[in-house]
């Protein structure tokens, strides 16, 4: 079949890389794609939210399946757009419909969903500019650190964790009154801080049944020792060493199953990935957030470990036969380390030539913010490339990634040298 992947990051390059290996894939397209996807697919210069142009491409290239990488088109209703169009309604779309995508589109919606279905999470309250004084009062009832979350999509940067009460009040005002994150922070969720170690759980569902993919742990802060500003992710490891069988059973029983059952009860049709951001508090898992797509850079360590044909899994999700699929996983550890532009996650320059990509042998370079220009690979974003490696242990895999990074260079290249330090 002919398949279209929407997106342009490391996650989408990983999808394209995996899909291209499937005998079920005839022709593969990525919109808009990057320098990495161009090696395994045909890039189409189309925005992921330009539904009209996506429709034209689907018809022109006889696309039978669309795999949605990022959250924006899902929250804006790309799946519904296909269902409501006679020319598109038979195309299989991997990604939930708009109503279910609110699990990521609105922090408040997600919190209410968890409360309704008794899914363990931090206690919280929501505030708008009209109720900002109530927000100040609620902050005073909490112990530091204080957690403020923009209700809407803020490209992974809408969460603030602050130790000082006055600073938290100041940031609340900047979010609600000064629109620090634009419309995303027109409403702010303030919640209790959960102290523990984080991990990510990835679930595939066809709306009835589910399969759980390997867990992963990503590293969000820009600085070593998990310091500095939040980023989209500086690296990841899979599996997660502290996620014992007993702990994984708790995740499935208390969180995964109630989530999938809750979607059914609330009549929220869901064909796609559920990313569950978790925190281990003592011996118990609690939900920090839902995403309605795969995480990045976790995709770069989870999908390479998947031995089962990804297109066969997607087909089963699309036609409601996921329960018949047996998911086989590579037992080796996988790690990825993200190379970023100097200055990221704040201001950075683009267009820097990346050297040495073709010399990498023991790792897989997944391109993210990178594009082809005059037959050269140049930087085009903050997170530029994820270097993924396998090993019998995390340490071995991490070592391989760092050895591969030694072969790469671009002006002002930065990466964390301590991925996996806390394992």
N, C-alpha and C positions, 0 to 999 in steps of 0.2 A: 504493500500500500504506500501511498504518498503521504508524508507526514510533515506538518509545520510546527516548529517550536517558536513560541513568542518570548523574546527577551534578548539581552545582550551581555549578560554577565558571566561569571565563572560557573554559576549554576547551570546556565543554558548551554555553555560549552560542554559541561559534563553530561548533560542530557543528550546533546547531539552526538558526542563521542560514544555514549552507550547505545543509543538508538541505531547509529550507523553500523554497529556490529551485528544487528539482528537480521536474519534471513527474511523476516517479514517486512522489512523496510525496503521499498523499491527506490523512491527518490525522497531526499530529505532537504527541507528548507528551514531557514532560521530568519526571523524578522525582529529587530534589524541585524542581530548577530554581531560578531567581532572577528578579529584576525584568526582566532582559534577555530571558530565554527566554520570559517571559509575553507578550512582544510578537509572537513568531512561533510560539508553541506553547501547549498547555494544560499548566500545571504540575500535578503530582500530589503531594500531601504524603506521600511515601513515602521511607523511608530506603533508600539504595543497597544495604544489606546485609539488608534485610527481605525475604527471598526469597519468603515466603508472600504478603505484600502485593503484591509484584511480579507473582506468578503471577495473583492475582485481577485486577489491572489489565490484564494481557495478555489474559486471557479476556474481561473486560468490554468492552474497547475493540477487540477483534479485532486485536491487534498481530501483525504478521508478521515484524518485525525489531526486535531490541534492540541498540543501540549502547552499549557500556559505556565510560564516560569514565574514572573513577578506578580505581586499582589494588586497593583493598580488596575489592570484590565478586569480582574476578577471582581474587585469591589465596585467597579463601574458597570459590571453586568455583561461581560463578553459572552458568557455561557448562555444567558437569557437571549442575547442578540441572535445567537445561532438558532436557538429553539424557536424563536418567533419569526424566522425567515424561511419561507418555503424552499428556497434554493440551498439553505444551509442546515436545515433541521436534522438531516440524516448524518451529518458529520459528527464524529465522536469528539467531544471536548473533555479533556482531562483537567478538571478544576471545578470548584463548586459554583452553583448559581448565586446570584447577587445577595439574596436574603441570607444564605448561610455564610457568605464571605464577610458579613458584618462581624463575625467572630474575630476577624483581624481589623476590619474597618472601623470598629468602635470598641474601645476598652470597656466602656460602660455596658454595652450589649454583651460582651464576653463575660463580664463579672455577673451580670444578671442571669445569664445562661448557667454559669457554674453554681450560683446560689440555688437556682430552680432545680438543678439535678444533683445537688449535694456533692459537688466535686470540690475537694479541698483546695482552698486558695487563701490569700491574705484578706483580712477584713478591710473595708474601704468605704469612701463616700465620694460622690461626684459634685462638682461646683461649676457655675458659670459666672460671667461678669456681674450678674445681678445678685449672686449669693456669695460674693468674694469674702465678705465679712464672716459668714458662716465658715468659710474655708480657713480663715485665720484662726477662728476659735477651735476648729477641728484639729489643726496642726498643734495647738497648745495642749490638746489632750493626749498627743502621741509622744513616745520616747524617740530620741534621735537614733539612727539617721531617718530622714524624712524622704518618702518616695512620691514624686510628682510625675504623672503620666499624661501627656497630651492624648485626648480621647481618640483623635483621628490618626490617619497615616502621616508619619513624619520621617519616612525613610530610615527608620531604625535609630533616630536621634532624639525622639520625643520623650525620653525617660530621664529624669534627674534624680540623683540620690545625694542628699545634702545633710551635713552634720549640724549645721547651725540654724536655729529656729528663725532668726531675723532674715537670714539669707533665703530660707525656704519661703517666707512670706513675700520677700522681694521678687523671687522667681515666679511665685504664683501670680503676682500682679503683672509681671512681664508676659506671662503666658496668656492670662485672661484679658487684660486691659490693653497691653501693647502688642498683642498677636505675635509673640516670639516665634511660634511655629505656624503662623498663618491661621487658616480655618481649622487646622488640626487641633489647635489649643483653644478653640472657642469654648470647649468644655474640658475640665481637668479632673482626672481621678487621683485622689490622694489615698494611699494605702499604707498599712503597717509594713514595716521592714521585716523581711524574713531572713534570718541568719542561717546560712548553710552553703552548700556547694551546688552549683548549677549543672544541668545536663539537658539534652534535647532528645525527645522521643518522636519518631516519625511513623505515622500510620497511613496505610493505604485503605481506602474504603470505596465500595461501589454503592453505598447508601444502605446496604443491608448487612453485609459482612465486612470484616476488616482483616488486614495483615499488618503485623508490626515489623518495621525495618530495624536494622541495628541502631542502637543509641549512639550519640556523639556528644562531645563537649567542645564548645567553641570558646575563644578568648576575645572578649569584646574591647578591652581598653587598649589604647594606643601604646602605652608605656609598659616596660617590663615590670614584673611583679604585680600585674593588673593595676596599673596606675594611669592617671591622666584621663583624657576625654574618651567617651564611648565612640566606637566605630561600627561599621557594618560587620566586623569580624576580622581578626588578625591571624587566625589559624584554628585548626580543629583536630581532634583525635577521635578514633572509633576503633574498638568498642570503648566504653567508659569503665575503667578498672574497678571503681567502687560500686558499680551497679551489679550487685550480687543477684543470684537467681531469686532469692526471697524478695529483694527490693523490686526487681522487674515484675514479679507476680503482683506486688502491691500496686505498681503503676498500671498494670492491665486491669486489675479488679476494681480499683478505686477511681481510675481516671479514664483509661482508654474505653473500656466497655460502657461506662455511664455517658461518655461523650457521644459515642456512636448511637447509643440508645436514645440519648437526649435529642440528637438531630432528628431522629425518626419521630419521636413524640411531638416535637415542635414543628413537624412537617417542613423541614429544611433539607431539600434534596441535595445530596452531596456525592459527587464522583470526583475523587482527587486525593490529594495529600492533606493530612492534618499534622501540622508541626506543633508539638506541645512543649513549650519552654517550662522546665521543671526546676524545682529546688529541693534538695534533700535536707530536711530539717530534722536533726536527730536521725531516726531510722525511717522517717515517713516522707513520701513525696507530696509536694504541693504544686499547684499550677501557678506560674508567673504570668504566662500569656499563651494565647493561641495565634498561630499563623495559618493561613489557608493555602500554603504552598510549601515547597521544600526550603530549608534554610540555606544561606550562603555565608560561610564556606563549608557548612556541614555536608552539603550535597557532594562536595569534592572528596569526602572520605566515606560517605555512606554508599553512594552508587557504585564506586569501583569495587566494593566488597560484595555486590550483588552478582551472583552467578546465573540466576534465572534470567531468561530473555525479557528485557524490560518492555518491549512492544507486546509480547504475549500477555504480560501482566496488565498493560493498559487496555488491550482488547477485552480482557476478562472484566476489568472495571467498567468499561463502556457497555458491555452487554449483560452485566449483573451476574457473572459466574466466577467472581473472585474466590469464592470458597473452594473451587476446584483446583486452584493454582497452589503449587508447592514452592515456597520461597527457599532458595538455597543460598547460603552465605559463605563467603571466604572467611576462614577462621583466623587469618592473619590480621595483625593490627595495621591500620592505615592512618597516616597523619598528613596534614597539609599546612603549609606556611605561606602567608599572604605577603607579597611584595607590594608596597604602596608608594605613591608619589610623595616626595618631601613636602611637608606642610599639612598633609592630610591628618585628621578630618577637617581641618580648616582650609584656608586658601592654598592652592597648589597650581603648578604649571603643567600644561599638557604638551604633547608633540615631541617628547623625548624619545630618541631611538633606543630600542631594547636590543642588546647584543647577547649572543650566546645561546639563544633558545634551541637552535638546531644541534647543539653539542650535548644536550642532556640525554642520558642513557638510562639511568637507574630510577628515574622519577617520571611523573606525567605532569607537564605544565598545562594547567587549565587557564586559558586567557580570560580576563575580566575586562578591565578598562584598557583595552589594547585594540588598535586598528591597523589595517594595512594602508600605507601611504607611500606611493612611488616605490612599490615592492619592498618596503621596509616596515617592520613592526614598530609602531610608536605608541606611547602612552596616550590614553584618551579619557582617563578617569582617575579617581583617588586610589581605589584598590585595583591594581594592575594585573597581577598574575598570582595564581595559587599553585604551589609546587607540592604535589601529592606523591607519597611513597608508601610502599608496603614493607613490613618487617615481621619477624616472629614475635617481637616485643615492640612496645611504643618507642622505647629508646632507640632500637635499631632503625625503625622507620623514620624517626625524627632526625637521626644522624644522616641518613641517606638524603633527606630533603635539604639539610643544610649544606651537604657536600655538593648537591646539584646547584644550589643558590650561588655557590662560589664561582660557578661557570657563567653566571648572568650578571649583566650590569646595565644601568641607565642612570642618567644624571639625577642626583639626589634620591636614589633608591633607598628605601627604609624597610626594615622588617624587624619583628621581635625575635630576639635570640634565646627566648626562654619558654617557647611553646612546650607544654607538657611538664613545666617545672613543678606543678603542684600535685602530680600524680605519684 
